[in-house]
C-alpha cells in the first residue's frame, strides 16, 4: 500500500459527505422556494444566486474536504441564520394602524414563522457540521504532522514494516 493511499484512508469519509449533502439540500430548498413564486422577484433572484454560490462549495467538500469551502459554508450558514432571524422577528410585528384596530395579518404569519424557524435550524445544522469537520481535519493534520516529524535517532534500528504493506 502506498503512502498517499494510507493518508486518504485516515481522513474522515462520512462526515464530509454528510456536510456536503446537507449543504446541497439547503441549496435545493432555496431553489425550490425561489421557483415556488411566494416571494418577490428580487428575493427569488437572490436565493438562486446564493444557491449558485453554495453548490461549488458542496462539490469541493464532497470531493476533497476543502477547508476554504468549509469556512465559506460555515460563514454563509451563520449569515443566513442572522438574516432569517431578522425576518422572523419582523414577521410577527403588528403595524401601527391609526386607531382602526390591531392589524390581524400577524396571525397569518404564524406558518411562515414556523418555516423560518425550520430554515434557521437547517442553517445551524449546516454550520455545525462544517465547523466540526474543520476541527476534525485540523486535528488530523496536526496529528499526522506530529507523527511524521518525530526525531529519529541514528542509534535506533529501523522499525519493521507492517504486515499489510
C-alpha positions as CSV (number, residue, x, y, z in Angstrom):
1,X,0.0,0.0,0.0
2,X,1.5,3.3,-1.0
3,X,1.7,6.3,1.3
4,X,-0.9,8.5,-0.5
5,X,-3.5,5.8,-0.2
6,X,-3.0,5.4,3.5
7,X,-3.2,9.2,4.0
8,X,-6.5,9.2,2.2
9,X,-7.9,6.4,4.3
10,X,-7.1,8.2,7.5
11,X,-9.3,11.2,6.6
12,X,-13.0,11.1,7.7
13,X,-15.3,9.7,5.0
14,X,-18.8,10.1,6.2
15,X,-18.6,13.5,7.9
16,X,-17.6,15.4,4.7
17,X,-20.2,13.6,2.6
18,X,-22.9,14.4,5.2
19,X,-21.8,18.0,5.3
20,X,-21.9,18.3,1.5
21,X,-25.3,16.6,1.4
22,X,-26.8,19.0,3.9
23,X,-25.3,22.0,2.0
24,X,-26.7,20.7,-1.3
25,X,-30.1,20.1,0.4
26,X,-30.1,23.7,1.6
27,X,-29.3,24.8,-1.9
28,X,-32.2,22.7,-3.2
29,X,-34.6,24.2,-0.6
30,X,-33.6,27.7,-1.6
31,X,-34.1,26.9,-5.3
32,X,-37.5,25.3,-4.6
33,X,-38.6,28.4,-2.6
34,X,-37.3,30.7,-5.4
35,X,-39.2,28.8,-8.0
36,X,-42.4,28.5,-6.0
37,X,-43.3,32.1,-6.6
38,X,-44.1,33.0,-2.9
39,X,-41.5,35.8,-2.9
40,X,-40.8,38.9,-4.8
41,X,-38.7,38.6,-7.9
42,X,-35.6,40.2,-6.4
43,X,-35.7,37.8,-3.4
44,X,-36.1,34.8,-5.7
45,X,-33.2,36.0,-7.8
46,X,-31.1,36.5,-4.6
47,X,-32.0,32.9,-3.5
48,X,-30.9,31.5,-6.8
49,X,-27.7,33.4,-6.7
50,X,-26.9,32.3,-3.2
51,X,-27.7,28.6,-4.1
52,X,-25.3,29.0,-7.1
53,X,-22.6,30.2,-4.8
54,X,-23.1,27.3,-2.4
55,X,-23.2,24.4,-4.9
56,X,-19.4,24.6,-5.8
57,X,-18.6,24.5,-2.1
58,X,-20.7,21.4,-1.6
59,X,-18.8,19.8,-4.5
60,X,-15.5,20.7,-3.0
61,X,-16.5,19.4,0.4
62,X,-17.7,16.1,-1.2
63,X,-14.6,15.5,-3.2
64,X,-11.7,16.8,-1.1
65,X,-13.0,18.3,2.2
66,X,-11.6,21.7,1.2
67,X,-11.1,23.9,4.3
68,X,-11.8,27.1,2.4
69,X,-15.1,25.7,1.2
70,X,-15.9,24.6,4.7
71,X,-15.1,28.1,6.0
72,X,-17.4,29.7,3.3
73,X,-20.2,27.3,4.1
74,X,-19.9,28.0,7.8
75,X,-19.9,31.7,7.3
76,X,-22.7,31.7,4.8
77,X,-24.9,29.5,7.0
78,X,-24.3,31.7,10.0
79,X,-25.1,34.8,7.9
80,X,-28.3,33.1,6.8
81,X,-29.2,32.4,10.4
82,X,-28.9,36.1,11.2
83,X,-30.9,37.2,8.1
84,X,-33.7,34.7,8.8
85,X,-33.7,35.7,12.4
86,X,-34.3,39.3,11.4
87,X,-37.0,38.2,9.0
88,X,-38.6,36.1,11.8
89,X,-38.6,39.0,14.3
90,X,-40.2,41.2,11.7
91,X,-42.8,38.6,10.7
92,X,-44.9,38.9,13.8
93,X,-44.7,42.6,14.2
94,X,-48.0,44.4,14.5
95,X,-48.2,47.6,12.4
96,X,-49.5,50.9,13.6
97,X,-53.0,51.4,12.2
98,X,-54.1,54.8,13.5
99,X,-57.0,53.7,15.7
100,X,-58.6,51.4,13.2
101,X,-57.8,48.4,15.4
102,X,-55.0,45.9,15.6
103,X,-53.6,44.5,12.4
104,X,-54.6,40.9,12.3
105,X,-52.3,39.9,9.5
106,X,-49.7,38.9,12.1
107,X,-51.8,35.8,12.8
108,X,-51.4,34.8,9.1
109,X,-47.6,34.9,9.5
110,X,-47.5,32.1,12.1
111,X,-47.0,29.3,9.5
112,X,-44.3,31.5,7.8
113,X,-42.7,32.0,11.2
114,X,-42.6,28.2,11.6
115,X,-41.0,27.8,8.2
116,X,-38.4,30.5,9.1
117,X,-37.6,28.5,12.3
118,X,-37.1,25.4,10.2
119,X,-34.8,27.3,7.8
120,X,-32.8,28.7,10.8
121,X,-32.5,25.1,12.2
122,X,-31.3,23.8,8.8
123,X,-28.7,26.6,8.6
124,X,-27.5,26.0,12.2
125,X,-27.1,22.3,11.4
126,X,-25.1,23.1,8.2
127,X,-22.8,25.5,10.1
128,X,-22.4,22.9,12.9
129,X,-21.4,20.1,10.5
130,X,-19.0,22.3,8.6
131,X,-17.4,23.7,11.7
132,X,-16.9,20.3,13.4
133,X,-15.4,18.9,10.1
134,X,-12.9,21.8,10.1
135,X,-12.0,20.9,13.7
136,X,-11.6,17.2,12.8
137,X,-9.4,18.0,9.8
138,X,-7.2,20.3,11.7
139,X,-6.8,17.8,14.5
140,X,-5.9,15.1,11.9
141,X,-3.4,17.3,10.2
142,X,-1.7,18.2,13.5
143,X,-1.6,14.6,14.4
144,X,-0.1,13.5,11.1
145,X,2.4,16.4,11.1
146,X,3.5,15.5,14.7
147,X,4.0,11.8,13.9
148,X,5.8,12.4,10.6
149,X,8.3,14.9,12.1
150,X,9.4,12.7,15.0
151,X,13.1,13.0,15.6
152,X,14.8,9.7,14.6
153,X,17.9,8.7,16.4
154,X,20.7,7.3,14.3
155,X,21.3,4.7,17.1
156,X,17.9,3.1,16.8
157,X,17.4,0.2,14.4
158,X,14.9,0.7,11.6
159,X,11.4,-0.3,12.6
160,X,9.9,-3.4,11.0
161,X,7.3,-2.7,8.3
162,X,3.7,-3.6,9.0
163,X,2.5,-7.0,7.7
164,X,-0.2,-5.4,5.5
165,X,2.2,-3.2,3.5
